[in-house]
Amino acid sequence: MKTLKESFIKAKDLDNLNNWPNPYDLTEEDAKGKIKGFPLEIITLILHEIYLKKGIHKFDLKVLQKLGLEYAFLWGDSQDGLMFWEKINNSEFDVFYDTYTPSRLKERLKEKKISK
């Protein structure tokens, strides 16, 4: 049996329970092909990065499922950087959860594409 200290849920962890934004209406069925096993919140961030870099509002998820993250956008040009996306691509999802909470991801999703 866990001690009280071990079973206590920290306030910041409460933010992580079922509060992730889902503006693209993703379902578990969308995490297939080359993005099989990717959490929906990470796919949401990937789709947002595609929007920021390419200006595509309704990116065809089938392309991402077929080609994978490697061809979605230039990782080094993103706010999170090359190392972050390399880890995500290698299914090291802890780097995402160390960086993002649902509220922080919601704020990030408010960013608009910068016109060039």
N, CA and C atoms as an extended XYZ file, in Angstrom:
348
Properties=species:S:1:pos:R:3:atomname:S:1:resname:S:1:resid:I:1 pbc="F F F"
N         0.837       -1.177        0.000 N   MET     1
C         0.000        0.000        0.000 CA  MET     1
C         0.882        1.240        0.000 C   MET     1
N         0.488        2.220       -0.807 N   LYS     2
C         1.254        3.463       -0.880 CA  LYS     2
C         1.021        4.300        0.368 C   LYS     2
N         2.069        5.017        0.740 N   THR     3
C         1.903        5.945        1.855 CA  THR     3
C         1.078        7.132        1.378 C   THR     3
N         0.573        7.905        2.303 N   LEU     4
C        -0.232        9.068        1.962 CA  LEU     4
C         0.545       10.027        1.063 C   LEU     4
N         1.813       10.213        1.362 N   LYS     5
C         2.640       11.128        0.569 CA  LYS     5
C         2.749       10.637       -0.872 C   LYS     5
N         2.917        9.326       -1.074 N   GLU     6
C         3.056        8.781       -2.419 CA  GLU     6
C         1.757        8.845       -3.202 C   GLU     6
N         0.633        8.742       -2.538 N   SER     7
C        -0.634        8.714       -3.253 CA  SER     7
C        -1.260       10.099       -3.419 C   SER     7
N        -0.663       11.097       -2.807 N   PHE     8
C        -1.186       12.459       -2.897 CA  PHE     8
C        -0.986       13.006       -4.303 C   PHE     8
N        -2.034       13.587       -4.881 N   ILE     9
C        -1.931       14.185       -6.208 CA  ILE     9
C        -1.644       15.668       -6.044 C   ILE     9
N        -0.554       16.101       -6.621 N   LYS    10
C        -0.184       17.508       -6.553 CA  LYS    10
C        -1.168       18.344       -7.373 C   LYS    10
N        -1.323       19.576       -6.998 N   ALA    11
C        -2.261       20.475       -7.684 CA  ALA    11
C        -1.939       20.601       -9.162 C   ALA    11
N        -0.651       20.686       -9.520 N   LYS    12
C        -0.309       20.820      -10.937 CA  LYS    12
C        -0.674       19.563      -11.706 C   LYS    12
N        -0.658       18.408      -11.057 N   ASP    13
C        -1.044       17.175      -11.732 CA  ASP    13
C        -2.535       17.140      -12.014 C   ASP    13
N        -3.327       17.822      -11.202 N   LEU    14
C        -4.760       17.881      -11.454 CA  LEU    14
C        -5.046       18.568      -12.785 C   LEU    14
N        -4.178       19.492      -13.173 N   ASP    15
C        -4.321       20.201      -14.439 CA  ASP    15
C        -4.164       19.250      -15.621 C   ASP    15
N        -3.486       18.136      -15.407 N   ASN    16
C        -3.215       17.196      -16.486 CA  ASN    16
C        -4.318       16.162      -16.697 C   ASN    16
N        -5.315       16.134      -15.851 N   LEU    17
C        -6.334       15.097      -15.940 CA  LEU    17
C        -7.477       15.524      -16.847 C   LEU    17
N        -7.520       14.949      -18.037 N   ASN    18
C        -8.641       15.121      -18.971 CA  ASN    18
C        -8.978       16.562      -19.313 C   ASN    18
N        -8.022       17.445      -19.321 N   ASN    19
C        -8.271       18.840      -19.666 CA  ASN    19
C        -7.566       19.257      -20.951 C   ASN    19
N        -7.015       18.324      -21.690 N   TRP    20
C        -6.243       18.682      -22.870 CA  TRP    20
C        -7.151       19.243      -23.949 C   TRP    20
N        -6.747       20.349      -24.582 N   PRO    21
C        -7.558       20.904      -25.664 CA  PRO    21
C        -7.562       19.970      -26.865 C   PRO    21
N        -8.670       19.953      -27.587 N   ASN    22
C        -8.797       19.093      -28.759 CA  ASN    22
C        -9.502       19.865      -29.877 C   ASN    22
N        -8.879       20.938      -30.376 N   PRO    23
C        -9.549       21.769      -31.383 CA  PRO    23
C        -9.731       21.081      -32.732 C   PRO    23
N        -9.000       20.004      -32.970 N   TYR    24
C        -9.107       19.287      -34.243 CA  TYR    24
C       -10.055       18.084      -34.143 C   TYR    24
N       -10.723       17.947      -32.994 N   ASP    25
C       -11.666       16.843      -32.770 CA  ASP    25
C       -11.032       15.479      -33.061 C   ASP    25
N        -9.835       15.284      -32.550 N   LEU    26
C        -9.127       14.027      -32.746 CA  LEU    26
C        -9.739       12.929      -31.887 C   LEU    26
N        -9.644       11.702      -32.376 N   THR    27
C       -10.051       10.527      -31.612 CA  THR    27
C        -8.885        9.549      -31.598 C   THR    27
N        -8.971        8.543      -30.782 N   GLU    28
C        -7.914        7.532      -30.706 CA  GLU    28
C        -7.684        6.867      -32.060 C   GLU    28
N        -8.707        6.800      -32.889 N   GLU    29
C        -8.586        6.200      -34.221 CA  GLU    29
C        -7.660        7.012      -35.127 C   GLU    29
N        -7.451        8.283      -34.819 N   ASP    30
C        -6.576        9.127      -35.626 CA  ASP    30
C        -5.099        8.823      -35.401 C   ASP    30
N        -4.765        8.198      -34.303 N   ALA    31
C        -3.371        7.864      -33.977 CA  ALA    31
C        -3.026        6.509      -34.582 C   ALA    31
N        -2.835        6.520      -35.899 N   LYS    32
C        -2.494        5.271      -36.591 CA  LYS    32
C        -1.423        5.554      -37.626 C   LYS    32
N        -0.980        4.516      -38.272 N   GLY    33
C         0.097        4.656      -39.250 CA  GLY    33
C         1.389        5.048      -38.561 C   GLY    33
N         2.080        6.032      -39.126 N   LYS    34
C         3.379        6.473      -38.583 CA  LYS    34
C         3.252        7.217      -37.258 C   LYS    34
N         2.008        7.606      -36.884 N   ILE    35
C         1.816        8.290      -35.596 CA  ILE    35
C         1.044        7.395      -34.619 C   ILE    35
N         1.069        6.117      -34.888 N   LYS    36
C         0.397        5.167      -33.995 CA  LYS    36
C         1.018        5.261      -32.609 C   LYS    36
N         0.166        5.351      -31.608 N   GLY    37
C         0.645        5.424      -30.237 CA  GLY    37
C         0.933        6.838      -29.756 C   GLY    37
N         0.900        7.819      -30.653 N   PHE    38
C         1.116        9.200      -30.233 CA  PHE    38
C        -0.112        9.677      -29.462 C   PHE    38
N         0.083       10.286      -28.310 N   PRO    39
C        -1.049       10.862      -27.578 CA  PRO    39
C        -1.718       11.970      -28.394 C   PRO    39
N        -3.020       12.098      -28.231 N   LEU    40
C        -3.779       13.082      -29.006 CA  LEU    40
C        -3.322       14.505      -28.748 C   LEU    40
N        -2.896       14.801      -27.520 N   GLU    41
C        -2.426       16.149      -27.217 CA  GLU    41
C        -1.146       16.484      -27.984 C   GLU    41
N        -0.320       15.481      -28.241 N   ILE    42
C         0.900       15.714      -29.020 CA  ILE    42
C         0.548       15.883      -30.493 C   ILE    42
N        -0.385       15.090      -30.992 N   ILE    43
C        -0.840       15.254      -32.374 CA  ILE    43
C        -1.441       16.649      -32.556 C   ILE    43
N        -2.151       17.128      -31.549 N   THR    44
C        -2.708       18.482      -31.593 CA  THR    44
C        -1.594       19.507      -31.772 C   THR    44
N        -0.506       19.376      -31.008 N   LEU    45
C         0.618       20.312      -31.129 CA  LEU    45
C         1.273       20.189      -32.504 C   LEU    45
N         1.387       18.988      -33.025 N   ILE    46
C         1.959       18.786      -34.367 CA  ILE    46
C         1.113       19.514      -35.403 C   ILE    46
N        -0.201       19.337      -35.333 N   LEU    47
C        -1.090       20.004      -36.288 CA  LEU    47
C        -0.999       21.521      -36.167 C   LEU    47
N        -0.830       22.014      -34.941 N   HIS    48
C        -0.674       23.459      -34.752 CA  HIS    48
C         0.641       23.948      -35.355 C   HIS    48
N         1.697       23.181      -35.195 N   GLU    49
C         2.987       23.553      -35.794 CA  GLU    49
C         2.872       23.596      -37.317 C   GLU    49
N         2.150       22.646      -37.894 N   ILE    50
C         1.946       22.653      -39.349 CA  ILE    50
C         1.222       23.931      -39.747 C   ILE    50
N         0.223       24.306      -38.968 N   TYR    51
C        -0.497       25.553      -39.236 CA  TYR    51
C         0.444       26.755      -39.147 C   TYR    51
N         1.249       26.818      -38.083 N   LEU    52
C         2.150       27.960      -37.899 CA  LEU    52
C         3.179       28.062      -39.017 C   LEU    52
N         3.699       26.942      -39.453 N   LYS    53
C         4.771       26.959      -40.446 CA  LYS    53
C         4.269       27.003      -41.883 C   LYS    53
N         3.132       26.348      -42.132 N   LYS    54
C         2.655       26.242      -43.510 CA  LYS    54
C         1.352       26.987      -43.763 C   LYS    54
N         0.712       27.458      -42.691 N   GLY    55
C        -0.525       28.186      -42.861 CA  GLY    55
C        -1.714       27.316      -43.238 C   GLY    55
N        -1.587       26.018      -43.053 N   ILE    56
C        -2.653       25.089      -43.425 CA  ILE    56
C        -3.569       24.891      -42.226 C   ILE    56
N        -4.805       25.360      -42.334 N   HIS    57
C        -5.767       25.237      -41.230 CA  HIS    57
C        -6.298       23.817      -41.093 C   HIS    57
N        -6.637       23.198      -42.195 N   LYS    58
C        -7.209       21.847      -42.169 CA  LYS    58
C        -6.225       20.892      -42.835 C   LYS    58
N        -5.158       20.569      -42.107 N   PHE    59
C        -4.152       19.654      -42.641 CA  PHE    59
C        -4.747       18.262      -42.732 C   PHE    59
N        -4.483       17.572      -43.839 N   ASP    60
C        -4.989       16.222      -44.039 CA  ASP    60
C        -4.220       15.272      -43.123 C   ASP    60
N        -4.882       14.795      -42.107 N   LEU    61
C        -4.258       13.916      -41.124 CA  LEU    61
C        -3.728       12.636      -41.760 C   LEU    61
N        -4.322       12.224      -42.880 N   LYS    62
C        -3.867       11.003      -43.572 CA  LYS    62
C        -2.424       11.147      -44.056 C   LYS    62
N        -2.030       12.364      -44.407 N   VAL    63
C        -0.653       12.614      -44.835 CA  VAL    63
C         0.292       12.390      -43.653 C   VAL    63
N        -0.063       12.916      -42.502 N   LEU    64
C         0.744       12.731      -41.300 CA  LEU    64
C         0.806       11.252      -40.918 C   LEU    64
N        -0.308       10.559      -41.030 N   GLN    65
C        -0.352        9.128      -40.709 CA  GLN    65
C         0.527        8.329      -41.660 C   GLN    65
N         0.581        8.729      -42.922 N   LYS    66
C         1.359        8.001      -43.926 CA  LYS    66
C         2.845        8.341      -43.871 C   LYS    66
N         3.165        9.637      -43.756 N   LEU    67
C         4.559       10.070      -43.830 CA  LEU    67
C         5.235       10.216      -42.476 C   LEU    67
N         4.465       10.469      -41.443 N   GLY    68
C         5.032       10.638      -40.112 CA  GLY    68
C         5.460       12.056      -39.830 C   GLY    68
N         5.973       12.243      -38.668 N   LEU    69
C         6.360       13.557      -38.157 CA  LEU    69
C         7.558       14.151      -38.896 C   LEU    69
N         8.404       13.298      -39.444 N   GLU    70
C         9.639       13.774      -40.076 CA  GLU    70
C         9.390       14.756      -41.214 C   GLU    70
N         8.251       14.634      -41.876 N   TYR    71
C         7.968       15.480      -43.036 CA  TYR    71
C         6.899       16.534      -42.759 C   TYR    71
N         6.495       16.676      -41.516 N   ALA    72
C         5.403       17.592      -41.184 CA  ALA    72
C         5.835       19.061      -41.245 C   ALA    72
N         7.008       19.375      -40.693 N   PHE    73
C         7.534       20.745      -40.663 CA  PHE    73
C         9.004       20.665      -40.269 C   PHE    73
N         9.718       21.773      -40.408 N   LEU    74
C        11.129       21.805      -40.009 CA  LEU    74
C        11.210       21.945      -38.498 C   LEU    74
N        11.665       20.913      -37.846 N   TRP    75
C        11.683       20.858      -36.384 CA  TRP    75
C        12.500       21.984      -35.779 C   TRP    75
N        13.635       22.273      -36.370 N   GLY    76
C        14.519       23.301      -35.834 CA  GLY    76
C        13.932       24.698      -35.889 C   GLY    76
N        12.942       24.901      -36.753 N   ASP    77
C        12.300       26.208      -36.878 CA  ASP    77
C        11.158       26.402      -35.888 C   ASP    77
N        10.843       25.365      -35.129 N   SER    78
C         9.718       25.468      -34.197 CA  SER    78
C        10.171       26.071      -32.870 C   SER    78
N         9.207       26.555      -32.120 N   GLN    79
C         9.479       27.124      -30.800 CA  GLN    79
C        10.112       26.087      -29.869 C   GLN    79
N         9.712       24.842      -30.022 N   ASP    80
C        10.210       23.781      -29.131 CA  ASP    80
C        11.579       23.253      -29.533 C   ASP    80
N        11.947       23.402      -30.779 N   GLY    81
C        13.282       23.057      -31.228 CA  GLY    81
C        13.483       21.621      -31.672 C   GLY    81
N        14.625       21.405      -32.290 N   LEU    82
C        14.992       20.132      -32.890 CA  LEU    82
C        15.031       18.980      -31.888 C   LEU    82
N        15.673       19.171      -30.751 N   MET    83
C        15.817       18.081      -29.775 CA  MET    83
C        14.457       17.615      -29.241 C   MET    83
N        13.554       18.568      -28.989 N   PHE    84
C        12.205       18.254      -28.520 CA  PHE    84
C        11.516       17.322      -29.511 C   PHE    84
N        11.522       17.704      -30.794 N   TRP    85
C        10.801       16.925      -31.799 CA  TRP    85
C        11.485       15.610      -32.121 C   TRP    85
N        12.805       15.559      -32.015 N   GLU    86
C        13.502       14.273      -32.193 CA  GLU    86
C        13.041       13.283      -31.130 C   GLU    86
N        12.923       13.755      -29.897 N   LYS    87
C        12.460       12.880      -28.819 CA  LYS    87
C        11.016       12.445      -29.050 C   LYS    87
N        10.154       13.383      -29.451 N   ILE    88
C         8.765       13.035      -29.742 CA  ILE    88
C         8.723       11.987      -30.853 C   ILE    88
N         9.500       12.201      -31.903 N   ASN    89
C         9.528       11.267      -33.026 CA  ASN    89
C         9.997        9.880      -32.598 C   ASN    89
N        10.811        9.824      -31.556 N   ASN    90
C        11.302        8.544      -31.018 CA  ASN    90
C        10.422        8.030      -29.884 C   ASN    90
N         9.201        8.561      -29.799 N   SER    91
C         8.204        8.151      -28.795 CA  SER    91
C         8.646        8.407      -27.360 C   SER    91
N         9.505        9.395      -27.162 N   GLU    92
C         9.902        9.813      -25.821 CA  GLU    92
C         8.982       10.966      -25.417 C   GLU    92
N         7.751       10.627      -25.071 N   PHE    93
C         6.702       11.616      -24.863 CA  PHE    93
C         6.836       12.389      -23.557 C   PHE    93
N         7.679       11.941      -22.661 N   ASP    94
C         7.875       12.656      -21.397 CA  ASP    94
C         8.342       14.088      -21.627 C   ASP    94
N         9.095       14.319      -22.695 N   VAL    95
C         9.575       15.672      -22.975 CA  VAL    95
C         8.391       16.617      -23.214 C   VAL    95
N         7.332       16.116      -23.816 N   PHE    96
C         6.130       16.927      -24.014 CA  PHE    96
C         5.490       17.252      -22.668 C   PHE    96
N         5.306       16.222      -21.838 N   TYR    97
C         4.613       16.419      -20.560 CA  TYR    97
C         5.447       17.191      -19.554 C   TYR    97
N         6.778       17.203      -19.746 N   ASP    98
C         7.634       18.041      -18.905 CA  ASP    98
C         7.508       19.509      -19.299 C   ASP    98
N         7.104       19.762      -20.532 N   THR    99
C         7.010       21.121      -21.065 CA  THR    99
C         5.591       21.675      -21.007 C   THR    99
N         4.615       20.827      -21.259 N   TYR   100
C         3.235       21.293      -21.417 CA  TYR   100
C         2.285       20.741      -20.361 C   TYR   100
N         1.396       21.614      -19.931 N   THR   101
C         0.201       21.244      -19.172 CA  THR   101
C        -0.955       21.579      -20.106 C   THR   101
N        -2.162       21.131      -19.817 N   PRO   102
C        -3.284       21.506      -20.679 CA  PRO   102
C        -3.434       23.020      -20.837 C   PRO   102
N        -3.272       23.766      -19.746 N   SER   103
C        -3.434       25.223      -19.848 CA  SER   103
C        -2.319       25.847      -20.684 C   SER   103
N        -1.113       25.351      -20.578 N   ARG   104
C        -0.009       25.891      -21.388 CA  ARG   104
C        -0.215       25.561      -22.863 C   ARG   104
N        -0.718       24.349      -23.156 N   LEU   105
C        -0.988       23.998      -24.542 CA  LEU   105
C        -2.115       24.867      -25.109 C   LEU   105
N        -3.124       25.144      -24.308 N   LYS   106
C        -4.208       26.030      -24.754 CA  LYS   106
C        -3.665       27.393      -25.141 C   LYS   106
N        -2.753       27.917      -24.330 N   GLU   107
C        -2.135       29.200      -24.647 CA  GLU   107
C        -1.330       29.118      -25.943 C   GLU   107
N        -0.605       28.045      -26.094 N   ARG   108
C         0.215       27.853      -27.309 CA  ARG   108
C        -0.655       27.786      -28.556 C   ARG   108
N        -1.808       27.168      -28.448 N   LEU   109
C        -2.708       27.010      -29.586 CA  LEU   109
C        -3.332       28.331      -30.013 C   LEU   109
N        -3.194       29.368      -29.191 N   LYS   110
C        -3.720       30.692      -29.541 CA  LYS   110
C        -2.778       31.443      -30.488 C   LYS   110
N        -1.551       30.940      -30.637 N   GLU   111
C        -0.590       31.596      -31.521 CA  GLU   111
C        -1.112       31.578      -32.948 C   GLU   111
N        -0.854       32.651      -33.662 N   LYS   112
C        -1.301       32.773      -35.038 CA  LYS   112
C        -0.108       32.659      -35.979 C   LYS   112
N        -0.382       32.215      -37.209 N   LYS   113
C         0.650       32.128      -38.222 CA  LYS   113
C         1.193       33.526      -38.493 C   LYS   113
N         2.492       33.602      -38.595 N   ILE   114
C         3.140       34.882      -38.880 CA  ILE   114
C         3.241       35.026      -40.392 C   ILE   114
N         2.726       36.099      -40.928 N   SER   115
C         2.796       36.353      -42.371 CA  SER   115
C         4.212       36.749      -42.745 C   SER   115
N         4.636       36.271      -43.883 N   LYS   116
C         5.994       36.618      -44.370 CA  LYS   116
C         5.902       37.533      -45.542 C   LYS   116
